[in-house]
Amino acid sequence: METKTCAPLGNFIDLMLDAICVVDAEGRFVFVSAACERIFGYAPEEMIGKPMIDLVLPEDRPRTLQVASQVMTGQPKPHFENRYVRKDGQVVHIMWSARWSEQEQVRVAVARDVTELKQAAALQTALYAISEAAHAAEDMLALFRHIHRIIGELLPADNFSVALYDAERDQLSFPYHVDVQEPSPVLRKPAAGTLCAEVIRSSQPLLLTPETLDGFPAHLRQIVGRKSLCCWLGVPLNSSKGTIGALVLKSYSGGVRYGEKDKELLQFVSNQIATAIERHQLYARLQYMAQYDELTGLPNRGLLFDRLHTALARARREQGQLALLYLDLDKFKQVNDTHGHAVGDQLLRAVARRLKLCVREADTVARIGGDEFVVLLESLQHPEHAQPAADKLRGALDQPLTIDGHSLRILPSIGIALYPEHGDSAQALLRHADDAMYRAKKGGESCLPPQEHPLSGDGGCAPQPA
Ligand SMILES: Nc1nc2c(ncn2[C@@H]2O[C@H](COP(=O)(O)OP(=O)(O)OP(=O)(O)O)[C@@H](O)[C@H]2O)c(=O)[nH]1
């Protein structure tokens, strides 16, 4: 039978998408097929004679050498994966199938570039992790920290910032910022004139490298020139409400170079992050709305009760005392009727501000209804201190308020409840304070019935005309 020589097939090896590398016993390339240039970026003549290990990513070198010596003892390795650094500095993931040829004293290996597969898998994992993080993170800082870690698994991310844009104030803030050369971010108001602002304004990613700098406007070139930056990559955070900020990666001289692929990757991740941030902001807003009064920004009834329960638990534990002051503005309706609801709103805000100025940081001023406020005085040293506190609140409101050009004077009726004298539970104390306030309003009585408190007979909490 006629046998055909296979020698011409050698030329067709160059058609293969996988690369063939032959390495001698010292680990130097002695043959590489044409596909090597596509995968590693080096021409065959640049690789021949070079130690294979020099091209391996430093972190992967020890295990690569270990596997190479196993192959040389005759154990074929069909699925070994490691990472190489291409000539242009990019990292490629390679899957190897290698065998030792005893006869030729060489290692023959077929290399498959699995970078895209690896990136797709990493991206998938990252997206899942981002979505998990958005649900699990307790606050925005924890979310950004988590996101930094996730991005760090996809890209070199030693210098990473999250910039958020407040359109109302035209201000950029950096709720997350890690930067080896610029530890504190520069707060900008107005935001214009920064690279971040450029990304947010255009809603487009921006990649600045020494090679691409010439194509950019002078003001952007200046910013980069100033900072010994090697590479600046910013992508917009595009939410359903528009661009809410930007993610920024930086690399300084001698560091990593980002490429177009990195830009695409970061943009893709950024879209998921924008959704996560938006969801988190919405959740935070809902939480705020559930606890605070929208008009005055004071704690609402629910949060007051939470704090009161906590304060009572502590007072029980430590045999402490506390006071609850119930305030209802007198003839507030007239303000609305005479000057309009908007003036009434402003008056309520002004009252809230004044009340807050009268108490300590640890105390709570809450708005629990239309013109009803409750002040919780914690760690009350003596029951006698409650009445002067009520007088102080009343005194603060006694000063005229100028709203929309109207000079208004509004006074509250105040009722006081003391723990433990007037009750052991939040409900009992609030009811007691409400009743005392009601008596004060109706009868011009003092906050505490005289038989209950010796200092309460001064009429300091009696209602006054507005
Ligand atoms: N501007 C404004 N008014 C409110 C708001 N919430 C409730 N009100 C009004 O506040 C008034 C409270 O009612 P009352 O406490 O009975 O009125 P008052 O004139 O203070 O009555 P007395 O306490 O008996 O002196 C009502 O007219 C409500 O419509 C609010 O958020 N803004």
Boltz pocket constraint, residues with backbone or C-beta under 6 A from the ligand:
constraints:
  - pocket:
      binder: B
      contacts: [[A, 295], [A, 328], [A, 329], [A, 330], [A, 331], [A, 332], [A, 333], [A, 334], [A, 336], [A, 340], [A, 341], [A, 342], [A, 343], [A, 344], [A, 345], [A, 348], [A, 369], [A, 370], [A, 371]]
      max_distance: 6.0
